[in-house]
Amino acid sequence: LREVQHAGRLLREAGYDPDIVFTSRLKRAIHSTWAILREMDTVYLPVFKSWRLNGRHYGALTGLSKAQVAETFGADLVQKWRTDPTSKPPPMADTDPFWSANERKFADVKDIPTSESLVECMERM
């Protein structure tokens, strides 16, 4: 939180004067947005949230630690998923407890990916 507040102060001191704000639908991003707006004394600004600003969807890897992923899939494959722009992890099942479509905040989204490559993530954003 202190880093986000510091960023807000730096933006204010540098003279930034936004008219509108965009953020993802992830709680951490929303909370960071609120903290920055408080520091800039611009809490009145409209804030638009879009799932398309969420980070990359790691599919079936979601919820696993790095060690678990490496143990299950092997370090070489994990490295490929991280560095090859077109490679993507295995898809997440719609029965997975981490499946985003089961969350109320994504109820209106029809095209949530089950996994993404770096290229697909960049195209989405």
C-alpha positions, 0 to 999 in steps of 0.5 A: 500500500505504501508503494501505491500511495507513494506513486499517487504522490509522485503523480500529483507532484508531477502535475498529472491531472487525469479525467478518467481512470481504467483498471482491471476487475481484480481486487488488488488493482481496484484497491490500488486505484482507490489509493492513488486517487486518494493521494491525488485528491481525485476520488471523484473521477469516473473509474471504469473496470474491464476484465480485459485489463486483468493479467495473463490467464495461466489456465490450469496452473492457477492456484499452484505454486511455482514448485508444484508447476515445475514438479508436475510439468517439468522446468523446461515446459514451464520456461517455455510457457513463460518465454515463448510468446505463442505457447500457453499452459493447459486450459482451466476446466470450467469445474475448477474452483478458480474458474473466473466465470463462476465469480459474480464480477465476471457474470457479464463476460462471455469470452473469458479465456481458459488459458492464454499465450503472451500474444493472446494476452497482449491482443486482449488488452 
